[in-house]
Amino acid sequence: MAKVLEGIRVLDFGRFIAGPFGGTLLGDMGADVIRVERPGGEEDRTIGPLTVNDVGMRFIALARNKKCITLNLQSPQGREILAKLVKLSDVVLGNYPYGVMEDMGIDYKTLSKINPSIIVSQVSGFGQEGPYARRTCFDMIGQAMSGAMSINGFPNNPPLKAQTPYVDYATATFSALGIMFALYHRERTGEGQMVDVSLFQTAVTYMLVPINEYMARGIVRKQVGNASCYTLSDTYRTKDGWVLIAVIGRYIWRRFAKTLGRPDLTDDPRFNSDPGRADNYDQLQPIIAKWMADKTTDEVMKLLEEARVPCGPVFDYTRLPDDPHVKYHKMLVDLDYPGAGKVPLHAPPIKLSKTPGQIRFRAPLLGEHNGEIYCGMLGYSRQDLETFSKEGII
């Protein structure tokens, strides 16, 4: 079956998460993604957690559906080879601090002179311009500077970051989406362009609601733990675990109150709106907690599901490999990697009914596709490759 991005070639210079995950999304949908590494390899191959043979598990997950070549962009010959690759490619993707892509010669201004139709996604910490542009950045710095950490955690505790690097993954997703926008524009006009996304802008985007509330009304939200500033939502202890509920809107609230055995609460003016229930949560919390406390998690889930109240048990993530819904949708897929055996990967997260994504092959070994790309695609000889290798070009 044909893939939606079949025929699109991507040169992936991404490292860690914010770059490579964008390439992963494109590769899952059929793009020919070529990971370009310096001779000797990149450090994200060995960033933990590690397999038994010390290969980064995240690298294995994010480098699936990618080929790998090595190339020294500091050498004149390496730049010549790069130019040949760019002429035959559609997209170049990289995530580096300010000025590094320019120094490497893989920025849009440089590459558009070689191939005017090229699309270059430049992922950075703070964008290409502005007061912070020269700063280096990682996911957690975006979380900190966006204000997210100031409202995470429980009252009177230190600011708290999310352990899942959502800023990295979201930025990479924006990068892939921007590339798709640019490809659509190029399909109509023939023009390439630069896609500019940054960790900080992603983090600020995800904080839009509290920022807007402050700017419009001067309200500053503080830490509320697992509760919500805007609706009735929190985690509650059951006899054998925890359940999170999300009561949003008057219809769910009525069903929930009836399930609690307290339909009278719906007539209380303090609780007749989402903001009212959030502002008066201290009066509702003990009622809900008492109702939960003498029931098992399964009992609570059954009652709330029957009432169509959004809820979910708080799982330990070690349960997910055996979760029936995860299994049904094949969300986790085992793939063999040399020396490490079977390594679990996430399945393509975007499902298309006619051109579905697919994990076609494992993450590459360092330089595994040098012969295929340099000889098969660019026309160099095997002797050329030996010379390039001896001279440190590949």
Secondary structure by P-SEA (a helix, b strand, c coil): cccccccbbbbccccccccaaaaaaaaaaccbbbbbbcccccccccccccccccccaaaaaaaccbbbbbbccccaaaaaaaaaaaaaccbbbbbbcccccccccccaaaaaaacccbbbbbbcccccccccccccccaaaaaaaaccccccccccccbbbbccaaaaaaaaaaaaaaaaaaaaaaaaccbbbbbbbcaaaaaaaaaaaaaaaaaacccccccccccccccbbbbbbcccbbbbbbbccaaaaaaaaaaacccccccccccccaaaaaaacccaaaaaaaaaccccaaaaaaaaaaaccccccccccccccccaaaaaaccbbbbbcccccbbbbbccccccccbbbbcccccccccccccccccccccccaaaaaaaaaaccc
